[in-house]
C-alpha cells in the first residue's frame, strides 16, 4: 500500500504531521516571556529576566543574567550559569542548576535534581527521586521521597527531609537538621 505522495494524502492513507521551529533574536537586555508546548525552549546570553512556561519539552538556559522563572513538564530543565535568582518548576523531569550567583529554588517530581555552585540559599522540593546539592553559599532546605539526598559543602544551615531514602551530609558549616 502506498502511504506517500499526493494520492495517499487524498485518500487519507498518509500520516500528516506538522513541525515548527521558531528562532528569535532579541536584544540581550530585553525581558523575555515565553509560552510553549511540545518542544524545547533554549536561551543563551540573556541580560534580563525571563519567564518560561513550557510543557512536553525541555528548557535550557546558559550564561544569563536576571531573575529567571522556568517551568516545564515531561522534559528537563537545565540552568547553566545565571547572575540572579532562579526558580525552576518541573513535573516529571530532571532539573540541573549549575553556577548561579543568587538563590535557587527548585520543585520537581519523578526526576532527579542536581544543584552545584550557588552563591546564596538553595531550596529543593522533590518527590520520588534523588537530590544532589554541592557548594552552596547560603542555607539549604532539601526534601524528597523515595530517593537519596546528598549535600556537600553547604556554608549555611541545612535542613534535609527524606521519606524512604538515604541522607548523606558532608562539610556543612552551619547547623544540620
Secondary structure, DSSP 8 states (H G I E B T S, - for coil): ---SSHHHHHTT-S-------------TTS-EEEEEESS-EEEES--S-EEEEEESS-EEEEEEES-EEEEEESS-EEEEEEES-EEEEEESS-EEEEEEES-EEEE-SSS-EEEEEESS-EEEE-SSS-EEEEEESS-EEEEEESS-EEEEEESS-EEEEEESS-EEEEEE-S-B-
